[in-house]
Amino acid sequence: MTPYLSSPEQNTGVAVVVCPGGSYSWLDIPTEGVAVCEWLRQNGINAYLLRYRVASVPAYIFGFRVLGIGHKWPDMLEDVETALHYVYDHAAEDGVDTSRIGVMGFSAGGHLTMSAFAFNRTPYKPKFLVPVYPVVTFSEPVLTHKRSRRGALGVWRQWDETLRDSLSVERHVRPDCPPVFMVACDDDPVVNVRNSLLLDSALTANSVPHTFYHCQTGGHGFGASDSKGSPEARAWRPAFLRWLSTLF
């Protein structure tokens, strides 16, 4: 994990663990990692780029036909739990307020973001969650992003219905879930936007405070890029900062 700490003059005390996407098989470090962390740091937010364990690109290409390749769930969950533990433990020296620690993730990293609360087995819980064009369900046949499910579970465990249901985050939203800021685009060609609609419905049903920044255009994978996506989609960043200011 790499810290991107805000300057003392700008520091708001907020910290965000950043989880890039990549179908649980690789990590989009430039757009959904470094660019995001730099943007957060410039806005007085302490960012921590998490390079969580994934299945690996060969596993993605060959579909785990190579015996024993890559990492599988719950390795990713353990990594985000460890990251949150680190941020809590180093809060004083990093200028972090422990009541202002969140997780932000993109695509498969959005699934990990929601998992950082829903399935977290430690006392180090996030205080807010930011899933951006997230993978949400592992159960719905038409909506599931199958590459991410395979990346997380492996070629054999992906067919385990009990396991798939247990990791479909829309089925595990609780009333004690912290506030959520979510982003998705109707024209997303990678992760069906109905993943986010499922999550939105689950959050609403459980009376979880949340904002859904729902775009018509923008596609997928724009992260904190100033050129990818659409102007509408790229505007999620100032919208998030405004939302965050209402929390703290």
C-alpha positions in Angstrom: 0.0 0.0 0.0 1.3 3.5 -0.9 0.3 6.6 1.1 -0.5 9.8 -0.7 -0.6 12.2 2.3 -2.1 15.7 2.1 0.0 18.6 3.1 -0.6 19.9 6.7 -2.0 23.1 5.3 -4.7 21.4 3.3 -5.3 18.3 5.4 -9.0 17.7 6.2 -8.3 14.7 8.4 -10.2 12.5 5.9 -8.5 9.3 4.7 -9.5 7.0 1.8 -8.2 3.5 0.9 -8.3 3.4 -2.9 -9.0 0.0 -4.6 -8.4 0.1 -8.4 -10.5 -2.1 -10.7 -9.4 -4.9 -13.0 -11.8 -7.8 -12.9 -10.0 -9.2 -9.8 -7.3 -10.2 -12.3 -5.1 -7.1 -12.6 -5.2 -3.6 -11.3 -5.7 -0.4 -13.3 -3.0 1.5 -11.3 -2.6 4.6 -13.6 -6.3 5.7 -14.0 -8.0 4.2 -11.0 -5.1 4.3 -8.6 -2.4 6.9 -8.9 -4.6 9.5 -10.7 -7.3 9.0 -8.0 -4.9 9.3 -5.1 -3.2 12.4 -6.5 -6.6 14.1 -7.0 -7.7 13.2 -3.5 -4.4 14.5 -2.1 -4.8 17.8 -3.9 -8.1 18.2 -2.2 -6.8 17.7 1.3 -7.7 14.0 1.5 -5.1 11.4 2.6 -5.2 8.6 0.1 -3.8 5.1 0.4 -3.4 3.2 -2.9 -4.1 -0.5 -2.2 -2.5 -3.1 -4.5 -4.7 -5.9 -3.3 -4.0 -9.5 -4.4 -5.7 -10.6 -7.6 -5.8 -13.7 -9.8 -3.2 -12.3 -12.3 -3.4 -11.5 -16.0 -2.5 -15.1 -17.1 -5.3 -16.4 -14.9 -7.7 -13.9 -16.6 -6.5 -14.9 -20.1 -6.5 -18.7 -19.6 -9.4 -18.9 -17.2 -7.5 -20.6 -14.5 -6.6 -23.5 -16.8 -3.1 -23.2 -15.4 -3.2 -25.2 -12.2 -2.8 -23.1 -9.0 -2.3 -19.7 -10.6 -3.2 -16.5 -8.9 -5.0 -15.4 -5.8 -8.7 -16.0 -4.9 -11.2 -14.8 -2.4 -10.8 -14.0 0.5 -7.2 -12.8 -0.2 -8.6 -9.5 -1.5 -10.9 -9.0 1.5 -7.9 -9.7 3.9 -5.9 -7.0 2.0 -8.5 -4.3 2.4 -9.0 -5.3 6.1 -5.2 -5.0 6.6 -5.2 -1.7 4.9 -7.9 -0.3 7.1 -6.1 -1.6 10.2 -2.9 0.2 9.0 -4.7 3.5 8.5 -6.3 3.3 11.9 -3.0 2.5 13.5 -1.1 5.3 11.8 -3.8 7.9 12.1 -2.1 10.1 14.5 1.2 10.3 12.6 -0.6 10.7 9.2 -3.0 13.4 10.4 -6.0 11.2 10.0 -9.3 11.5 12.0 -10.4 7.9 12.7 -14.0 9.0 12.3 -13.3 10.0 8.7 -11.8 6.9 7.1 -13.4 5.6 4.0 -12.9 3.2 1.1 -13.2 4.0 -2.6 -13.1 1.5 -5.4 -13.7 1.1 -9.1 -15.4 -1.8 -11.0 -14.2 -5.0 -9.2 -12.7 -2.6 -6.7 -16.2 -1.3 -6.1 -17.3 -4.7 -5.1 -14.3 -4.9 -2.7 -15.3 -1.4 -1.4 -18.8 -2.6 -0.4 -17.2 -5.9 1.0 -14.9 -3.8 3.2 -18.0 -3.2 5.4 -20.4 -6.0 4.5 -17.9 -8.8 5.1 -15.3 -7.1 7.3 -14.3 -9.5 10.1 -12.3 -6.9 12.0 -13.1 -3.9 14.3 -11.6 -1.5 11.7 -14.6 -0.5 9.7 -14.9 2.3 7.1 -17.0 5.3 7.9 -18.1 5.9 4.3 -18.0 3.9 1.0 -17.5 5.1 -2.6 -18.2 2.4 -5.2 -17.7 3.7 -8.7 -19.2 1.8 -11.6 -19.1 -1.2 -9.3 -19.4 -4.9 -9.8 -22.2 -5.8 -7.3 -23.9 -9.1 -7.9 -22.3 -12.6 -8.3 -25.7 -14.2 -8.5 -27.9 -12.6 -11.2 -27.2 -14.5 -14.5 -27.7 -11.6 -16.9 -26.1 -8.9 -14.7 -23.1 -10.6 -13.2 -19.7 -9.5 -14.5 -18.5 -13.0 -15.1 -14.8 -12.0 -15.4 -14.8 -10.5 -12.0 -16.6 -13.4 -10.5 -14.2 -15.8 -12.0 -11.2 -13.7 -11.0 -12.4 -13.6 -7.4 -13.6 -17.2 -7.0 -11.6 -19.2 -9.6 -12.8 -21.4 -12.4 -14.4 -24.1 -10.2 -15.7 -22.1 -7.2 -17.5 -19.7 -9.6 -20.2 -22.3 -10.0 -20.8 -22.6 -6.2 -24.3 -21.0 -5.9 -24.0 -20.7 -2.1 -20.7 -18.9 -2.4 -21.9 -16.6 -5.2 -24.9 -15.6 -3.2 -22.8 -15.0 -0.1 -20.6 -12.5 -2.0 -23.4 -10.7 -3.9 -23.2 -7.4 -1.9 -26.7 -6.3 -2.7 -27.9 -9.2 -0.6 -25.8 -8.2 2.4 -26.6 -4.5 2.9 -27.5 -3.8 6.5 -29.1 -0.8 8.2 -25.8 -0.1 9.9 -24.0 0.4 6.6 -22.1 3.7 6.6 -23.1 6.5 4.0 -22.5 5.6 0.4 -21.7 7.7 -2.7 -22.0 5.6 -5.8 -21.4 6.3 -9.5 -22.5 4.5 -12.6 -23.4 5.2 -16.3 -26.2 3.9 -18.3 -23.9 3.2 -21.3 -21.4 1.2 -19.3 -20.3 -1.6 -21.8 -18.4 -3.6 -19.2 -20.4 -3.8 -15.9 -24.2 -3.6 -16.5 -25.6 -0.4 -14.8 -28.3 -2.6 -13.3 -25.6 -3.7 -10.8 -25.7 -0.2 -9.4 -29.5 -0.1 -9.5 -29.6 -3.3 -7.4 -27.3 -1.7 -4.9 -29.3 1.5 -4.9 -32.4 -0.5 -4.2 -30.8 -2.4 -1.3 -29.5 0.7 0.3 -32.9 2.4 0.0 -34.6 -0.7 1.5 -32.3 -0.6 4.5 -32.6 3.2 4.9 -28.8 3.6 4.4 -27.9 7.3 3.6 -26.6 7.4 0.1 -26.2 9.4 -3.1 -26.4 7.8 -6.5 -24.5 9.9 -9.1 -26.3 8.3 -12.1 -25.0 9.4 -15.5 -26.4 8.8 -19.0 -23.0 8.7 -20.6 -19.4 8.0 -19.6 -19.0 4.3 -20.1 -16.5 2.5 -17.8 -13.0 2.9 -16.6 -12.7 6.7 -16.5 -11.5 6.8 -12.9 -9.9 10.2 -12.2 -9.0 10.8 -15.9 -9.5 14.2 -17.4 -10.0 12.7 -20.9 -11.7 9.3 -20.5 -15.5 9.0 -20.1 -17.8 12.0 -20.7 -17.9 15.5 -19.1 -21.0 14.3 -17.2 -19.2 11.3 -15.9 -16.0 13.2 -15.0 -18.1 15.6 -12.9 -18.5 12.8 -10.3 -15.4 14.1 -8.7 -16.6 17.5 -7.6 -20.0 15.9 -6.8 -18.2 13.5 -4.4 -16.3 16.4 -2.8 -19.6 18.3 -2.2 -21.2 15.1 -0.8 -18.2 14.5 1.5 -18.4 18.1 2.9 -21.9 17.3 4.1 -20.6 14.3 6.1 -17.8 16.1 7.9 
